[in-house]
Amino acid sequence: MIIDRRDALAGMAAMFGASLFAPIARAAAAEAPPIISSGPPSSPVFTAQQRALMTALSERVMPTTDTPGAIAAGVPEYIEKLLADWASPDDRKPILAGLDAIEARSRTDFKVAADKATPAQQDALLTLAMEGKLPGGADFFDKFRQMVLTGYFTSEVGITQEREYLPVPGRYDGAYPYSEIKKVFSS
């Protein structure tokens, strides 16, 4: 089975449209196949604390349910690789500032590092960011969510387990029963 991450990235770009986060757009438009998922990032982007928080929050955006979540799909590694190798320093600023704002708010409200907060507390912190109730929160949340969803739905886990994978060329079945559709199809 061949999974073409470049085609999946182009699909994600179409989904987010004009508001697509610049590093994702660069990777989707690259002439050569994107190298986002191979090898370590060219340089570290996060401190150890930021990396732990980014990992925890990515799992809150795409949690493990009956299918693997963001961590199992390799989303944290994808995000760091994307920010290290496809983002400008200005692209990284809202992500790093957002993580720092969430960390500060967690320590103020919950007296614990945000990556150690309960899932409900982490959800509350993400909600504050999403609603713009943290400095730069709305901008952080939009970009972070895009990276998590793109990383997840372009991963092998996202394409084969979250969606129903139909390799192209597949067979055409004009009478496929609608009641049999359990997942979104990907190709």
C-alpha positions in Angstrom: 0.0 0.0 0.0 1.4 3.4 -1.0 0.5 6.4 1.0 1.5 9.6 -0.7 1.9 12.2 2.0 2.3 15.0 -0.6 -1.2 14.3 -1.9 -2.5 14.2 1.6 -0.8 17.6 2.4 -2.4 19.1 -0.7 -5.8 17.8 0.5 -5.2 19.4 3.9 -4.2 22.7 2.2 -7.5 22.7 0.4 -9.4 22.0 3.6 -7.9 25.0 5.4 -8.0 27.3 2.4 -6.6 30.8 2.6 -6.0 30.6 6.4 -3.4 27.8 6.0 -0.4 28.2 8.3 2.6 29.2 6.2 4.9 26.2 7.0 2.1 23.7 6.0 1.5 25.7 2.7 5.3 25.6 2.0 5.5 21.8 2.5 2.4 21.2 0.4 3.6 23.4 -2.5 7.2 22.0 -2.5 8.3 20.6 -5.8 10.1 17.7 -4.3 8.3 15.2 -2.0 8.1 16.7 1.5 10.7 15.3 4.0 8.7 16.4 7.0 8.2 12.9 8.4 11.8 11.6 7.9 14.6 12.0 10.3 15.0 14.4 13.2 14.4 18.1 13.0 17.5 20.0 11.7 17.6 22.0 15.0 15.5 21.8 18.2 12.6 24.2 18.3 11.2 23.5 21.8 12.6 23.5 25.3 12.0 20.2 27.1 9.0 21.8 28.9 7.5 23.2 25.7 8.0 19.8 24.0 6.2 18.0 26.8 3.4 20.5 26.7 3.1 20.4 22.9 2.9 16.6 23.1 0.2 16.6 25.8 -1.8 19.3 23.9 -1.6 17.5 20.6 -3.2 14.4 22.2 -6.0 16.7 23.6 -6.7 18.0 20.1 -6.6 14.4 18.6 -7.1 12.0 21.5 -6.9 8.3 21.5 -10.4 6.8 21.2 -11.1 3.6 19.3 -8.3 4.7 16.9 -4.8 5.9 17.9 -4.4 9.5 18.9 -1.8 12.2 18.0 1.1 10.7 19.9 0.7 7.3 18.4 0.5 8.9 14.9 3.8 10.8 15.5 2.2 14.2 15.5 4.6 15.8 18.1 7.6 14.8 16.0 5.9 16.0 12.8 5.2 19.4 14.5 8.8 19.9 15.6 10.1 18.8 12.2 7.6 21.1 10.4 8.6 24.1 12.6 12.4 23.4 12.4 12.6 22.7 8.7 9.7 24.5 7.0 9.0 27.5 9.3 10.6 30.9 9.5 11.5 32.3 13.0 8.4 34.5 12.7 6.2 31.5 12.0 7.4 29.8 15.2 6.7 32.9 17.4 3.0 32.4 17.9 3.4 28.7 18.7 6.2 29.3 21.3 4.4 32.3 22.8 1.1 30.3 23.0 2.8 27.4 24.7 4.4 29.8 27.2 1.1 31.5 27.8 -0.7 28.2 28.5 2.1 27.1 30.8 1.9 30.4 32.8 -1.8 30.1 33.1 -1.7 26.5 34.2 0.8 27.4 36.9 -1.4 30.3 38.0 -4.7 28.5 37.9 -3.8 24.9 38.7 -0.4 25.3 40.4 1.0 22.6 38.2 3.0 22.5 34.9 0.6 22.3 32.0 1.9 19.0 30.7 1.2 17.5 34.2 -2.3 19.0 34.4 -5.3 16.7 34.1 -6.9 16.2 30.7 -9.9 18.4 31.8 -7.5 21.2 32.9 -5.6 20.9 29.6 -8.9 21.1 27.7 -9.8 24.3 29.8 -6.5 25.8 28.9 -6.9 25.0 25.2 -10.4 26.5 25.4 -9.1 29.7 26.9 -6.5 29.9 24.0 -9.2 29.2 21.4 -11.5 31.9 22.8 -8.6 34.4 22.8 -8.6 34.7 26.6 -4.8 34.1 26.7 -2.2 36.5 25.1 -2.0 35.4 21.5 -4.2 32.4 22.3 -6.6 32.5 19.3 -3.7 32.8 16.8 -1.8 30.0 18.6 -4.8 27.7 18.7 -5.6 28.1 15.0 -2.1 27.3 13.9 -1.5 24.6 16.5 -4.8 22.9 15.5 -3.9 23.0 11.9 -0.5 21.4 12.6 -2.1 18.6 14.7 -4.8 17.8 12.2 -2.4 17.9 9.2 0.2 15.8 11.0 -2.5 13.3 12.0 -4.4 13.0 8.8 -1.3 12.8 6.7 0.2 10.0 8.9 -0.2 6.3 8.1 -2.4 6.0 11.3 -4.7 8.8 10.2 -5.0 7.6 6.6 -5.4 3.9 7.3 -7.1 3.7 10.7 -9.1 6.9 11.1 -10.2 6.9 7.5 -11.1 4.1 5.2 -8.1 3.7 2.8 -8.9 3.0 -0.8 -5.8 2.8 -2.9 -6.1 4.4 -6.3 -6.9 3.1 -8.7 -9.6 1.4 -6.8 -12.7 -0.2 -8.2 -15.8 1.8 -8.9 -18.9 0.5 -7.1 -21.9 2.8 -8.0 -24.1 0.7 -5.7 -22.0 0.8 -2.6 -24.5 0.8 0.3 -24.6 4.1 2.2 -25.2 2.2 5.5 -21.8 0.5 5.1 -19.9 3.8 5.3 -18.3 4.0 8.7 -15.4 6.3 8.0 -14.4 9.1 5.6 -12.7 7.7 2.6 -9.1 8.7 1.7 -7.0 7.8 -1.3 
